[in-house]
Amino acid sequence: MAEGGVALPPVVLDRARMRAEIEADPHFDAVVIGGGITGAGTFRDLALQGLRVLLVERADFASGASGALTRIAHGGFRYLERGEIALVRDSVIERDRLVANAPHAVRPISVVLPLSSWFGGLLGAPLRFLKLDRRKGGLPGIVPMAIGRRLYDALAGKAHALPAGRILTGQGLAARFPYLAGRWAGALELGEARILMPERVAVELIEDGVAAGSRAAALNYCAVTGVEDGRIVLHDALDGVTRSVHAEVVVNAAGAHADSVAALFGVEDKMTGGVAGVHLVLEAPRLAAALGDDLLFFEDANPDPAKRRLNIGYRLAENRVLLGTTESDCPDPDAARLTDEDVRYLRGALAAALPGLGVAEAPVVGHLVGVRPLVRSDAESLASRSRDHAVFVHRTPLPLVTIIGGKWTTFRRMAEDAADSVLGILGRTRRVSTRERAIGGGVGYPRTAADREAFVDGLAQDGISRQVAAELFARYGTRARDIAAWVRAHAGESGKAGTRLSAGEIAFFRAAEMAVSDADVIKRRSDAWQTLPADPADARQ
């Protein structure tokens, strides 16, 4: 393929080719419904096992909860107090695998939890850990947190990829976290990881799956509209064509819409319990400067310890801070919206934790809204509902495997469990593990500083400056090789106004990664949305 006189790499996500293949042979070993992070991971896993797999997503890939998260890969330290040891162990292991497998997209960050007392929760926390007390208490003090920190680090095992946690008090606290000094008794610092562009990870997983062979295919903007005579009916919103395909097994990875998808296959069981979460983007220069590269994990100021919850705040880009998150029941995931109450709660909670940094006056310049597809639960407290995942298998006219719950951090493990269920139904055995398998721009990622410099030097040629080469590598990892070719082909053309995106990057997203709208380009193939001028719809004081 050539464009502008420049030879371009082959396109893996070629929509026309994949449509033609579906029409030529509509029989698949498995069809995955849902292009969020879990569906993308399951699609790749099954394709790697040699299956012919089709993934369909009714909107754009990762356009739901998979792009509306806190963007932190973490082990779930707060779940220790509830005694969910298995969940935390899985999470810290998967977090470390993400750092290794997607180093271009998941990078270490320091998380700090301010602590108001030395001995608070010393009795209650162990009781909750042992599940002898179901009440939700406030954040424990320094001493019980120090004990929990040691257990948390131990769960990662000897292959711990991130710095061990530590407790800071007195002068140590003032020196490391000056914005907490004088107000807090101490702080717990943990090593976690920041997910720079979670939506890109989903897209790269899908690309990896298609590239794995066996004529795997993936379509966004393609909805399942029904099941007729054992065939799955699909409507492609982009060409208006209705197609039908056959699958030996169907994977329902539709997230908060999983119950609706299951109903198309005759399953009436209610498996999900949607919980909506809102994050705000604030224009807050003083707060951003104070936080620096740290993520603040803080308890809100609710006077009732049983109703307190943890929130986060960290510098997203330049003078902007991501603040979250709320939790509310959401039976209809399409109805989730930002409300004035969400803004008041989040901004008030942070202003109480860090007074004097201009939080109350910081305007809202953006927001994220997603619905967590938690496993259905009768637990009264939304915050206490488990973040573990579950796989349900229904023997409908087409075998249906539904995967729900879990955390973004554990998507690989969730995908593995779903894929193993499919393999079991098909009587196939796993032939490839994804545990140590690099993702997208993490494939062949240079591990030493010298090798990374050499990689950037290799990109900086034929009209691409070293600065541009370094930026491409920082954003896309080794995928920068392909994207650089598109940048060269579109040299001199204008990019997207108000963003740092070049014309070549945008052309690549549209031609090689199936981006259709500006939102696909800005929100789900890049991080350009983080620095865009405020949308009038988000302008809330």
Beta strands, then each sheet from edge to edge (+ up, - down):
strand 1: 2-3
strand 2: 6-7
strand 3: 27-33
strand 4: 53-56
strand 5: 72-73
strand 6: 106-115
strand 7: 166-169
strand 8: 186-195
strand 9: 217-219
strand 10: 222-228
strand 11: 231-236
strand 12: 242-252
strand 13: 272-283
strand 14: 294-299
strand 15: 310-317
strand 16: 320-324
strand 17: 328-329
strand 18: 364-375
strand 19: 389-395
strand 20: 399-405
sheet 1: 1+ 2-
sheet 2: 9+ 4+ 3+ 12+ 11- 10+
sheet 3: 9+ 4+ 3+ 12+ 20+ 19-
sheet 4: 5+ 8- 6+ 14+ 15- 16+ 13- 17+
sheet 5: 5+ 8- 7+
sheet 6: 5+ 8- 6+ 14+ 15- 16+ 13- 18+
end
